Every structure is written in C-alpha cells, then in structure tokens.
Amino acid sequence: MDQKKILEKAIIFIENNLYEPITACNVANAVSYSYYHFHRYFHIMMGETIGEYIRFRRLTEAAKSLLYTEKKILDIAVSLHFQSHEAFTRAFKNRYGITPKQYRNNHIDTLIGNKPQLDANELVHRNSQITLTPEIIIVPSKTIMGIRFETSVANNKSITQWDIFNKQLTKLKNASINSNRYGFFEISNHCETEIFNEDSLTTEFIGIEVDKISPAPNNMLIKEFSGGKYAKFIHTGTVNTLYMTYRYIWGTWFLGSNKQLDMRDDFECYTERFLGAKNDKSQIDIYFPIV
C-alpha cells in the first residue's frame, strides 16, 4: 500500500470513529502499522500528531453542533469523549479563543481553528505542496506602490484586481526595484480570530516595491509596510489550490504550534518562482505575522 493510501485509510478510520473512544494506537492498528512507526510517520507527513488530529477534528464537529443543532453543550462534550464540561470548555476556548456558549451566541462559523475533514486531494497537497514547518524570519520594511480593494474569502477579487494592476504597470517606466509582487491582507476588526469567517470583509493592497522617493501615479497609492517577525510558508501549485494551504495554516499549524498570531498584515509574495495562476509548478511565499 502506498503512502497516500495509508494516510487515506487512517483518516477514513478516524472520521468513521470520531464519536467512539479511539486512540492513536487504534489508528495505527487500523492501517497495520506499529504505533511507534506510524505515529512518527503521521506527524512528519501531516504536520500534527494523530492525537492532535483527532482532538482538533472533534472540536470542529463540536463547533458545528453548537451552531447548527440545539443539543446541550454537555451532551456535545460527552458525545465527543471530553471528560467533563470543564475539560471541553477549556479545550474549546484554547482552540477558538472563546467559550462554547459564546461561540453559539455569536453564531459565526469561523475559519481560524476550523478543521474540516481532509479529502484525498488535500492529503496529496499537504504531503508535497506546502512547507509544513515555516521559516521564521524578520522581514524588512518596504514601500509598496499599488492599488487597494475590498475582498473576502468567499468573494475573492484578487485575480481580477491583479489583471487590472498589471495592465496599469505596463504603462509605467522604472517603477520597480525587483520583479516581486506583493499582496497585503490588511488587518481590521473583522480579522479577529473569534469572528473571522468566509464572508468577513477586509482590504487587500497589491503592488510592487518602489523607492521611498518614487511618486505614485494618479491611479495608484503608496503603502508603507513596517516589516517585522513572520512565519514564511511556501505554497506550490495553482492559485485555485491556495485555500488548502491556508486551511492548513489556520486550522493546523497556528493552533498546534507555540507561535502567537500578531495583529499585523499577512501577505503573499510572488517572485520569479511564480509561473502563472494556472501553473501547478508555481510557488507563492506566504507570510503570517507572529509575536
């Protein structure tokens, strides 16, 4: 059995038994591996342990039940094998930043902390098209010339706006320091973890780096980016598969790591390794601000 099939079988077993008292050993036995070897293999390939995957999936199922059913919170906790109301509340708040009761009252299906079931395509993507462990770097300040627009995850206007920007850029001379393109997702009160969802509106600023003394043409704006400490991920694949990379970062890496998200702009950088929106060999550097 190849590696993909082994992981698929393990994920299917977990999904079929989320409401059963399963352990990491049970999962290893289900794919006919020793616990010692499969536990290490799963961690390397998935960026999280078997136990973390089970716990985070259960919390996501609990979040759905809070929003879309009228089940009592204690009943939800018990059905997903949390030992007590207090243990469930503690785990849920650690994951989502608010209590189960507050989450239900907000009635918002948040993105950060949400961990939907992985399908076969996402398993392949995670195994080969994301840097599961990011590089931690200090990004220097930059002056960016470009355009700003409003967007959301559900109604992403980036591709259309990049087409508009690139057409404008061809009319300018000696504007860029290098060939890099930047897309900044500007922080706002809609980006707080307990309310950020697919429909949350935010502004995106796309552009190129310029000298500080470069004046902006009438149809463009200047953004001063202050830089700072960032976790750098590399996405490989088409633009249409970016959501899988972000789903891993939001739903697995941040909440499984010891890093704290800082309330500054996250951004994408398109270098010479970006070969086009539809090219599956393209690479996009993704930077998330951390404390």
C-alpha positions as CSV (number, residue, x, y, z in Angstrom):
1,M,0.0,0.0,0.0
2,D,1.5,3.4,-1.0
3,Q,1.9,6.3,1.4
4,K,-1.2,8.2,0.2
5,K,-3.4,5.1,0.6
6,I,-2.1,4.5,4.1
7,L,-2.9,8.1,5.2
8,E,-6.3,7.9,3.4
9,K,-7.1,4.8,5.3
10,A,-6.1,6.3,8.6
11,I,-8.1,9.5,8.0
12,I,-11.2,7.4,7.0
13,F,-10.9,5.3,10.1
14,I,-10.7,8.4,12.3
15,E,-13.6,10.1,10.6
16,N,-15.8,6.9,11.0
17,N,-14.9,6.8,14.7
18,L,-14.9,10.4,15.9
19,Y,-17.7,9.6,18.2
20,E,-16.0,6.5,19.5
21,P,-13.3,6.3,22.2
22,I,-10.4,5.8,19.7
23,T,-6.7,6.3,20.4
24,A,-3.6,6.7,18.3
25,C,-2.8,3.0,18.8
26,N,-6.2,2.1,17.4
27,V,-5.5,4.2,14.2
28,A,-2.0,2.6,13.8
29,N,-3.6,-0.9,14.2
30,A,-6.3,0.0,11.5
31,V,-3.5,0.5,8.9
32,S,-1.4,-2.4,10.1
33,Y,1.5,-0.4,11.4
34,S,3.2,-0.4,14.7
35,Y,2.3,2.6,16.9
36,Y,5.9,3.8,17.1
37,H,6.5,3.9,13.4
38,F,3.1,5.2,12.3
39,H,2.9,7.9,14.9
40,R,6.2,9.3,13.7
41,Y,5.2,8.9,10.0
42,F,1.8,10.6,10.5
43,H,3.5,13.5,12.3
44,I,6.1,14.1,9.6
45,M,3.6,13.8,6.7
46,M,0.7,15.7,8.3
47,G,2.4,18.4,10.4
48,E,0.5,17.2,13.5
49,T,0.2,14.1,15.7
50,I,-2.6,11.5,15.4
51,G,-3.9,12.6,18.8
52,E,-3.9,16.3,17.7
53,Y,-5.8,15.5,14.5
54,I,-8.4,13.5,16.4
55,R,-8.8,16.2,19.1
56,F,-9.0,19.1,16.6
57,R,-11.5,17.3,14.4
58,R,-13.7,16.6,17.4
59,L,-13.6,20.3,18.3
60,T,-14.6,21.3,14.8
61,E,-17.5,18.8,14.9
62,A,-18.4,20.3,18.3
63,A,-18.4,23.8,16.8
64,K,-20.7,22.7,14.1
65,S,-23.1,21.2,16.6
66,L,-23.1,24.4,18.6
67,L,-24.1,26.4,15.5
68,Y,-26.4,24.0,13.7
69,T,-28.1,22.0,16.4
70,E,-29.9,22.7,19.7
71,K,-28.0,20.0,21.6
72,K,-26.9,20.9,25.2
73,I,-23.3,21.8,25.5
74,L,-22.7,19.0,28.0
75,D,-24.3,16.4,25.6
76,I,-22.0,17.6,22.8
77,A,-18.9,17.3,25.0
78,V,-19.8,13.8,26.2
79,S,-20.6,12.5,22.7
80,L,-17.1,13.5,21.6
81,H,-15.4,12.0,24.6
82,F,-14.4,15.0,26.6
83,Q,-14.2,14.0,30.2
84,S,-16.3,16.9,31.6
85,H,-18.0,20.2,30.7
86,E,-15.0,22.0,32.2
87,A,-12.4,20.0,30.1
88,F,-14.5,20.6,26.9
89,T,-14.8,24.3,27.7
90,R,-11.1,24.6,28.3
91,A,-10.1,22.8,25.1
92,F,-12.6,24.7,23.1
93,K,-11.5,28.1,24.4
94,N,-7.9,27.2,23.7
95,R,-8.8,26.4,20.1
96,Y,-11.3,29.2,19.3
97,G,-10.5,31.9,21.8
98,I,-14.0,31.9,23.3
99,T,-16.2,29.6,25.3
100,P,-18.6,27.2,23.6
101,K,-21.6,29.3,24.9
102,Q,-20.1,32.5,23.4
103,Y,-19.4,30.6,20.1
104,R,-23.0,29.5,19.9
105,N,-24.3,33.0,20.7
106,N,-22.1,34.6,18.1
107,H,-23.4,32.2,15.5
108,I,-20.4,32.6,13.3
109,D,-18.7,29.6,11.6
110,T,-15.1,30.9,12.0
111,L,-12.2,29.9,9.8
112,I,-9.3,30.1,12.3
113,G,-9.4,26.9,14.3
114,N,-11.8,25.2,12.0
115,K,-10.6,21.8,10.8
116,P,-12.8,20.1,8.2
117,Q,-12.3,16.5,7.1
118,L,-9.4,16.1,4.7
119,D,-10.1,14.6,1.3
120,A,-7.7,12.8,-1.0
121,N,-6.6,15.9,-2.8
122,E,-5.8,17.8,0.4
123,L,-3.7,14.8,1.6
124,V,-1.6,15.0,-1.6
125,H,-1.4,18.8,-1.3
126,R,-0.3,18.6,2.4
127,N,2.3,15.9,1.6
128,S,4.0,17.7,-1.3
129,Q,2.8,21.2,-1.8
130,I,3.2,23.0,1.5
131,T,6.1,23.7,3.8
132,L,4.6,22.2,6.9
133,T,7.1,23.9,9.1
134,P,7.7,27.5,8.2
135,E,10.9,29.5,8.2
136,I,10.8,32.2,10.9
137,I,12.3,35.4,9.6
138,I,12.5,39.2,10.1
139,V,11.0,40.9,7.1
140,P,12.5,44.4,6.4
141,S,10.2,47.5,5.9
142,K,9.2,48.2,2.3
143,T,7.5,50.9,0.3
144,I,4.8,49.4,-1.9
145,M,3.1,51.1,-4.8
146,G,-0.2,49.6,-5.9
147,I,-4.0,49.6,-5.6
148,R,-6.4,48.8,-2.7
149,F,-9.7,47.0,-2.9
150,E,-12.2,45.2,-0.6
151,T,-12.4,41.4,-0.7
152,S,-13.3,38.3,1.3
153,V,-12.5,34.6,1.3
154,A,-15.9,33.8,-0.2
155,N,-15.7,36.5,-2.8
156,N,-12.0,36.8,-3.6
157,K,-11.4,39.5,-6.1
158,S,-7.6,39.1,-6.2
159,I,-7.2,37.6,-9.7
160,T,-9.3,40.3,-11.3
161,Q,-7.5,43.1,-9.5
162,W,-4.1,41.7,-10.4
163,D,-5.1,41.8,-14.0
164,I,-6.1,45.4,-13.6
165,F,-2.9,46.3,-11.8
166,N,-0.6,44.5,-14.2
167,K,-2.1,46.3,-17.2
168,Q,-1.5,49.6,-15.4
169,L,2.0,48.6,-14.6
170,T,2.9,48.1,-18.2
171,K,2.3,51.8,-18.8
172,L,4.9,52.9,-16.1
173,K,8.7,53.1,-16.5
174,N,11.4,52.2,-14.0
175,A,8.8,51.7,-11.2
176,S,10.0,48.5,-9.5
177,I,13.2,47.7,-7.5
178,N,12.8,44.0,-8.4
179,S,10.3,41.7,-10.0
180,N,8.5,40.7,-6.8
181,R,4.8,41.4,-6.5
182,Y,3.1,41.7,-3.1
183,G,-0.5,41.1,-1.8
184,F,-1.1,42.5,1.7
185,F,-4.2,41.5,3.6
186,E,-4.7,44.5,5.8
187,I,-5.6,43.9,9.4
188,S,-9.0,45.1,10.6
189,N,-11.5,44.4,13.3
190,H,-13.1,41.9,11.0
191,C,-10.0,39.7,11.3
192,E,-10.2,38.9,15.0
193,T,-10.0,35.1,15.4
194,E,-13.4,34.7,17.1
195,I,-15.3,36.3,14.2
196,F,-13.1,35.8,11.1
197,N,-15.1,33.8,8.5
198,E,-15.5,33.3,4.8
199,D,-17.7,36.4,4.5
200,S,-15.5,38.7,6.6
201,L,-14.6,41.8,4.5
202,T,-11.1,43.0,4.5
203,T,-9.0,45.3,2.3
204,E,-6.1,43.9,0.2
205,F,-3.3,46.0,-1.1
206,I,-1.4,44.6,-4.1
207,G,1.6,46.2,-5.7
208,I,5.4,46.3,-6.3
209,E,8.2,47.6,-4.2
210,V,9.5,51.1,-5.0
211,D,12.0,53.6,-3.7
212,K,10.6,55.8,-1.0
213,I,11.1,58.8,-3.1
214,S,9.1,57.4,-6.0
215,P,5.9,59.4,-6.6
216,A,2.8,57.4,-7.2
217,P,0.9,58.0,-10.4
218,N,-2.7,59.3,-10.1
219,N,-4.3,55.9,-10.4
220,M,-2.1,54.3,-7.7
221,L,-1.4,54.5,-3.9
222,I,1.6,54.2,-1.7
223,K,1.7,51.8,1.3
224,E,4.4,51.9,3.9
225,F,5.0,48.4,5.3
226,S,6.8,48.4,8.6
227,G,8.1,44.8,8.4
228,G,8.6,42.6,11.4
229,K,8.7,38.9,12.5
230,Y,7.0,36.5,10.2
231,A,6.4,32.8,9.6
232,K,7.1,32.1,5.9
233,F,5.3,29.2,4.2
234,I,5.8,28.2,0.5
235,H,2.7,27.1,-1.4
236,T,3.3,25.1,-4.6
237,G,0.5,24.8,-7.1
238,T,-2.2,26.8,-8.8
239,V,-3.9,29.8,-7.3
240,N,-7.1,27.8,-7.1
241,T,-5.4,25.4,-4.6
242,L,-4.3,28.2,-2.2
243,Y,-7.2,27.6,0.0
244,M,-5.8,24.2,1.0
245,T,-2.5,25.8,2.2
246,Y,-4.4,28.5,4.2
247,R,-6.7,25.8,5.6
248,Y,-3.5,24.0,7.0
249,I,-2.0,27.2,8.3
250,W,-5.3,28.4,10.0
251,G,-6.6,25.1,11.1
252,T,-3.5,23.1,12.0
253,W,-0.2,24.9,12.2
254,F,-1.1,28.0,14.2
255,L,-3.1,26.3,16.8
256,G,-0.7,23.3,17.1
257,S,2.4,25.4,17.3
258,N,3.7,27.6,20.1
259,K,3.5,30.7,17.9
260,Q,1.1,33.5,18.5
261,L,-0.5,35.4,15.6
262,D,0.2,39.1,15.8
263,M,-2.3,41.6,14.7
264,R,-0.4,42.9,11.7
265,D,-0.9,42.4,7.9
266,D,-0.2,39.0,6.5
267,F,0.9,38.9,2.9
268,E,1.8,36.9,-0.2
269,C,4.9,37.4,-2.3
270,Y,5.1,36.4,-6.0
271,T,8.7,36.0,-7.1
272,E,10.3,34.6,-10.2
273,R,9.1,31.2,-8.9
274,F,5.5,32.2,-9.6
275,L,4.9,30.8,-13.1
276,G,1.3,31.8,-13.5
277,A,-2.1,31.4,-11.8
278,K,-2.9,28.1,-13.5
279,N,0.6,26.5,-13.4
280,D,0.9,23.7,-10.9
281,K,4.6,24.3,-10.6
282,S,4.1,27.9,-9.4
283,Q,5.3,28.9,-5.9
284,I,3.9,31.6,-3.7
285,D,5.5,32.7,-0.5
286,I,3.0,33.3,2.3
287,Y,3.9,35.4,5.3
288,F,2.0,35.4,8.6
289,P,2.9,37.9,11.4
290,I,3.9,36.3,14.7
291,V,4.8,37.8,18.1
